[in-house]
Amino acid sequence: MSQVLSTSTTDREVLAEWDKKHFLHPTSSIKQQQEEGPALIFTEGKGIYLKDTEGKEYIDGLSSLWNVNIGHGREELGKVSMEQMAKLGFSSTFATFSHEPAIQLAAKIAEITPEGLDTVFFTSGGSESNDTAFKLVRHYWKLKGLPDKKKIVSRRKSYHGVAMGATSATGLKPFRDFTTSLAPDFYYVDSTPEAFKAFIEAEGAETIAAFISEPIQGTGGVHLPPQDYFKEIKAICEEHNILFIADEVITGFGRTGTFFGVEQFGIVPDLMSVAKGITSGYAALGGVIISREIHNDLIELSDGLFMHGYTYSGHPTACAVALKNIEIIEEEDLVNNSKLMGEEMLQGFKWLQQEHEIIGEVRGLGLMGAIEIVKDRKTNERFADPLAPKIVAESLKRGLIHRGVIYEGADTLIFAPPLTIDKYEINKMINILNEAIGAVKKELA
């Protein structure tokens, strides 16, 4: 059918039926979709809010998928996109062809990233960025005459995407259990320098290509690293000739209160994967940023074609959108707002902790935050039936979208609102949470 539907009740029902019949949703319960249809059908967004087909407004407490950093409904990005499409909607960057938006964006990224990260390979998203990083480091060691350096080491509870390599590197077992054909040579260690040292001793540094980590683990439950963890890990990598990959897909472009998460921890990685906030979700784009040293080695040692590339590597419209997005982040001082409003959000979590005995640890950095749900604060005992999904459902009834994490025994609420959020909106979010938690407690009682 080619008809354009309005948003009457009948049309919403038709859309829901089409959704069930024709749309296989990512990271969703197929059974739930078939029984209940789509949870919500959104029609528009403005600032931190989304509106559904019934006209109800919701606070987007997770920036959709951690990515709508500058908020919804930014007409500036629509205008830039239209202008670029009219001028040059697409052209390939294979065979050294190039165009202005990709060149300008690569130069801008080199300007805003930590010193020494100078060269960008563009992708369409985070999973492609991490897969590219893995291929890059293995190719790099082959060029250096060390082809046995193939192993990729990540942290338990990490998340790096759903492409084959990215899933293989993900330290959350449920994601890996989805398929039986994971890539070889991927390993997971506990979040201590000692665990990484022990792995190197057991496997041999001559077999390890790279260590990858999110500066703050997002999907795993917004876990902050131990004190000085990354400085120690980076030193171990340098000692043993292992490359360090920072997965900044979630933490990049202001999310943590600095432009990039690694800036919070005083290190410069060898490679950095980015996506999400680079366009605030207004276009599909990602990239891997590599150090000057690695790039120079690739220039010196490469012979023939660099046999890796995506059709949309350096998509001109996506690059133009990214440039405008970064301009807005800078002009509106959204990195600093992330820091300040993140402090407000964490204070709100602490107030909730005082009000509700089922709240255990609360944590956050910038506009990434988490609330642990516990049966007993002293022992950290969890409820047999996790409460996070119930609290999420109660929040949704009241107009707040956020996520519950129950992987591997967790019972955690996670949050990452747009970087444009203000104090009034933070308070509104906290008040809804207070009501939602209260409703679940009442049900328990």
C-alpha positions in Angstrom: 0.0 0.0 0.0 1.2 3.5 -0.7 -1.5 5.4 1.2 -0.3 7.9 3.8 -2.2 7.4 7.1 -3.3 10.1 9.5 -3.2 9.4 13.2 -6.8 8.5 13.9 -7.6 5.5 16.1 -8.4 3.3 13.0 -5.1 4.3 11.4 -3.1 3.5 14.5 -4.7 0.1 14.5 -3.7 -0.4 10.9 -0.1 0.7 11.6 0.1 -1.7 14.5 -1.0 -4.6 12.3 1.5 -3.6 9.6 4.2 -3.4 12.3 3.5 -7.0 13.5 3.3 -8.4 10.0 6.1 -6.6 8.2 8.6 -5.1 10.7 11.1 -7.4 12.5 12.3 -5.1 15.3 15.9 -5.0 16.6 16.7 -6.1 20.1 13.0 -6.8 20.9 10.8 -9.6 22.0 9.2 -11.1 18.9 6.6 -12.8 21.0 5.7 -9.6 22.7 5.4 -7.7 19.4 3.1 -10.3 18.0 0.9 -10.5 21.1 0.8 -6.8 21.9 1.9 -4.9 18.8 4.4 -2.0 19.0 4.7 -0.5 22.6 4.4 3.0 21.2 4.4 4.5 17.7 6.1 7.9 17.8 5.3 10.7 15.4 7.5 13.6 16.5 10.1 14.9 18.9 11.1 18.2 20.4 13.9 18.8 22.8 13.9 16.0 25.4 10.4 14.9 24.5 8.8 12.4 22.1 5.1 12.3 21.1 3.2 9.2 20.1 0.2 8.7 17.8 -2.2 9.4 20.6 -0.6 12.8 21.3 0.9 11.7 24.6 4.3 13.2 25.4 7.2 11.3 27.0 10.6 12.4 28.4 13.2 10.6 26.4 15.4 9.5 29.4 17.8 7.5 27.3 18.3 9.8 24.3 16.5 7.0 22.4 19.6 4.8 22.2 22.1 7.0 24.0 22.5 9.0 20.8 20.2 12.1 20.5 22.7 14.3 22.3 21.4 17.7 21.0 17.7 16.7 21.5 14.9 16.1 19.1 13.4 18.3 16.4 16.5 20.3 15.5 15.5 22.0 12.2 19.1 23.1 11.6 20.1 19.5 10.9 17.1 19.0 8.6 18.1 22.1 6.7 21.8 21.0 6.3 20.7 17.6 5.2 18.4 19.0 2.6 21.0 21.4 1.3 23.7 18.6 1.1 21.3 16.2 -0.6 20.4 18.8 -3.2 24.1 19.5 -3.9 25.6 16.0 -3.5 23.5 13.4 -1.9 26.0 10.6 -2.3 29.3 9.8 -3.9 31.8 7.0 -3.2 35.0 7.5 -1.3 36.5 4.2 -2.7 39.6 4.4 -5.0 40.7 7.7 -3.3 37.7 9.6 -4.5 36.7 12.2 -2.0 34.3 15.1 -1.2 34.2 18.2 0.9 31.9 17.1 3.9 34.1 14.0 4.6 37.3 15.9 4.4 36.0 18.7 6.6 34.5 16.3 9.2 37.8 14.3 9.4 39.7 17.5 10.0 37.2 18.6 12.6 37.4 15.3 14.5 41.2 15.5 14.5 40.8 19.0 16.1 38.4 17.9 18.9 39.9 14.5 19.8 42.8 14.0 22.3 46.1 15.0 20.9 47.6 12.5 18.5 44.4 11.0 17.2 44.5 12.4 13.7 43.0 10.1 11.1 39.4 8.8 10.6 38.0 5.8 8.8 34.2 6.4 8.5 31.5 3.8 9.0 27.7 3.7 9.3 27.5 3.0 13.1 29.0 1.7 16.2 29.1 -2.0 15.4 30.8 -1.3 12.1 33.3 1.0 13.9 34.3 -1.7 16.4 34.5 -4.4 13.7 36.7 -2.0 11.7 38.9 -1.4 14.7 39.5 -5.1 15.1 40.3 -5.6 11.4 42.6 -2.6 11.6 44.7 -3.8 14.5 45.0 -7.3 13.0 46.0 -5.8 9.7 48.5 -3.5 11.4 50.3 -6.3 13.2 50.5 -8.3 10.0 52.2 -5.3 8.3 54.5 -5.1 11.3 55.6 -8.7 10.8 53.6 -10.0 13.8 50.7 -11.9 12.3 50.2 -14.0 15.5 49.0 -10.9 17.3 45.3 -11.6 16.7 43.5 -11.9 20.1 41.1 -9.1 21.2 40.6 -8.7 24.9 37.6 -6.9 26.5 36.0 -6.6 29.9 33.2 -8.6 31.3 29.9 -6.6 31.3 31.2 -4.7 28.2 29.0 -4.0 25.2 30.6 -3.4 21.7 27.8 -3.9 19.2 26.0 -6.7 17.3 28.1 -7.2 14.1 30.0 -10.5 14.2 33.2 -9.1 15.6 31.5 -6.6 17.9 29.3 -9.3 19.4 32.3 -11.5 19.9 34.0 -8.8 21.9 30.9 -8.1 24.0 31.4 -9.2 27.6 27.6 -9.7 28.2 26.9 -13.4 27.6 23.3 -13.1 26.5 24.4 -11.2 23.4 26.9 -13.9 22.5 24.4 -16.7 23.2 22.2 -15.4 20.3 24.3 -17.0 17.7 26.5 -20.2 17.4 29.0 -18.7 14.9 31.0 -16.2 16.9 34.4 -15.1 15.7 37.5 -16.8 17.3 40.2 -15.1 19.3 38.0 -12.9 21.5 38.5 -13.1 25.3 37.1 -11.4 28.4 38.7 -10.4 31.7 37.6 -8.9 35.0 37.9 -5.1 35.5 41.2 -5.2 37.3 44.8 -4.6 36.0 45.8 -7.8 37.7 43.3 -9.8 35.7 44.7 -8.4 32.5 48.2 -9.1 33.5 47.3 -12.7 34.4 45.7 -13.1 30.9 48.8 -11.8 29.2 51.0 -14.1 31.2 48.8 -17.1 30.4 48.3 -16.4 26.6 51.5 -14.5 25.7 51.7 -10.9 24.7 52.9 -12.0 21.2 49.4 -13.4 20.5 47.4 -10.3 21.7 46.5 -7.6 19.2 44.4 -5.2 21.3 42.5 -4.4 24.5 39.1 -2.7 24.0 37.0 -1.0 26.6 34.2 1.6 27.0 35.4 4.4 29.2 32.1 3.8 31.1 30.2 0.6 30.5 26.8 1.7 29.2 24.6 -1.2 28.2 26.1 -3.3 31.0 24.7 -0.9 33.6 26.6 2.4 33.6 29.6 1.0 35.4 32.4 3.5 36.1 36.0 2.1 36.1 38.0 1.6 39.3 40.3 4.5 40.3 43.3 4.9 37.9 42.2 1.7 36.1 42.7 3.0 32.6 46.1 4.6 33.4 47.3 1.2 34.6 45.7 -0.7 31.7 47.3 1.7 29.2 50.7 1.3 30.8 50.3 -2.5 30.6 49.4 -2.3 26.9 52.5 -0.1 26.2 54.8 -2.5 28.2 53.6 -5.5 26.2 53.1 -4.0 22.7 49.3 -4.3 22.8 47.1 -1.6 21.2 44.4 0.1 23.3 41.0 0.7 21.7 38.5 3.1 23.4 34.9 2.3 22.5 33.4 5.9 22.7 30.3 5.0 20.7 28.1 5.9 23.7 30.5 8.2 25.7 31.7 10.4 22.9 30.5 13.9 22.0 29.8 15.3 25.4 27.9 12.4 27.1 30.2 12.2 30.2 30.8 16.0 30.7 33.9 16.0 28.5 34.0 15.7 24.7 35.2 12.1 25.0 35.1 9.8 27.9 38.8 9.0 27.9 39.4 12.6 28.9 37.9 11.8 32.3 40.7 9.3 32.9 43.8 11.0 31.6 44.7 8.6 28.7 45.0 8.7 24.9 44.0 5.5 23.2 45.7 4.1 20.1 42.3 3.8 18.3 38.9 5.3 19.2 35.5 4.0 18.0 32.7 6.6 17.6 29.1 6.8 16.4 25.8 7.8 18.0 26.4 11.3 19.3 28.5 12.2 16.2 25.2 13.0 14.4 22.9 12.8 17.4 21.1 10.1 15.5 20.0 12.4 12.7 22.0 10.4 10.2 23.7 7.0 10.3 27.5 7.6 10.8 30.4 6.2 12.8 34.1 6.1 12.6 37.4 4.8 13.9 40.0 7.5 14.8 43.6 6.2 14.8 46.8 7.6 16.1 49.3 9.5 14.1 51.8 6.8 14.8 49.6 4.0 13.4 48.6 6.0 10.4 52.3 6.7 9.6 53.1 3.0 9.9 50.1 2.2 7.5 51.5 4.7 5.0 55.0 3.3 5.2 54.2 -0.4 5.3 51.1 -0.7 3.1 51.4 -1.9 -0.5 48.4 -2.3 -2.8 44.7 -1.8 -1.8 43.4 -1.2 1.7 40.9 -4.0 1.4 38.2 -2.7 3.8 35.4 -0.3 3.2 31.6 0.2 3.4 29.4 1.7 0.7 28.5 4.5 3.0 32.0 5.2 4.5 32.1 9.0 4.6 28.5 9.5 3.3 28.4 13.2 2.3 25.0 13.9 3.8 25.8 12.2 7.1 29.1 14.0 7.3 27.4 17.4 6.7 24.9 16.6 9.5 27.7 15.6 11.8 29.5 18.9 11.2 26.4 20.8 12.1 25.8 18.6 15.1 29.3 19.3 16.5 28.9 23.0 15.8 25.7 23.0 17.9 27.4 21.0 20.7 30.1 23.6 20.8 28.0 26.8 20.4 25.4 25.8 23.0 28.1 24.6 25.4 26.4 21.2 25.7 29.5 19.4 27.0 29.5 21.7 30.1 25.7 21.4 30.4 26.2 17.6 30.5 28.5 18.0 33.4 26.3 20.4 35.3 23.0 18.6 34.7 24.7 15.2 35.3 25.5 16.5 38.8 21.8 17.5 39.2 20.7 14.1 38.0 23.0 12.3 40.5 21.7 14.5 43.3 18.2 13.5 42.3 19.2 9.8 42.5 20.6 10.3 45.9 17.4 11.9 47.1 15.5 8.9 45.7 17.9 6.7 47.6 16.9 8.4 50.8 13.2 8.0 50.0 13.2 4.3 49.0 14.9 1.5 50.9 15.0 -0.7 47.7 17.5 1.6 46.1 21.1 0.5 46.5 24.0 2.2 44.8 23.5 5.2 42.6 26.2 6.4 40.2 26.8 8.5 37.2 29.2 10.7 35.3 27.9 13.5 33.1 24.5 12.5 31.7 25.0 8.8 32.2 23.5 7.4 35.3 22.3 4.3 37.1 20.2 3.2 40.1 20.6 -0.2 41.6 17.5 -2.0 42.9 18.1 -4.2 45.9 16.1 -6.2 48.5 18.7 -5.6 51.2 21.2 -2.6 51.0 23.6 -4.1 53.5 24.1 -7.4 51.7 23.2 -6.2 48.2 20.8 -9.1 47.9 18.5 -8.8 44.8 14.9 -9.6 44.4 14.2 -13.0 43.0 12.0 -11.4 40.4 13.8 -8.2 39.2 12.0 -5.0 39.8 13.7 -2.8 37.1 11.3 -3.8 34.3 8.3 -3.1 36.5 9.6 0.3 37.4 10.3 1.1 33.7 6.7 0.1 32.9 5.4 2.4 35.7 7.6 5.2 34.5 6.3 4.8 30.9 2.7 5.2 32.2 3.7 8.5 33.7 5.6 9.8 30.6 9.2 8.8 31.2 11.2 6.5 29.0 14.3 4.8 30.4 15.8 1.3 30.5 16.1 -1.6 32.9 19.1 -3.9 32.8 18.7 -7.4 34.2 21.6 -9.2 32.4 23.5 -11.7 34.5 21.9 -11.0 37.8 21.6 -7.2 37.5 18.5 -5.2 38.5 19.4 -1.7 37.4 17.7 1.4 36.0 19.8 3.4 33.5 19.5 6.9 32.2 21.1 9.1 29.5 18.8 12.1 28.6 19.7 14.6 25.9 22.5 17.0 26.7 20.1 19.9 26.3 18.1 18.9 29.4 17.7 21.6 32.1 17.2 21.6 35.9 13.4 21.8 35.7 13.3 18.8 33.3 15.7 16.8 35.6 13.4 17.5 38.5 10.4 16.4 36.4 12.2 13.1 35.6 13.1 12.5 39.2 9.5 13.1 40.4 8.2 10.6 37.8 10.7 8.1 39.0 9.7 8.7 42.6 6.1 7.9 41.7 7.0 4.8 39.6 9.2 3.3 42.4 6.5 4.0 44.9 3.9 2.3 42.8 6.1 -0.9 42.5 6.8 -0.8 46.2 3.0 -0.6 46.9 2.5 -3.6 44.7 5.2 -5.5 46.6 3.6 -4.7 49.9 
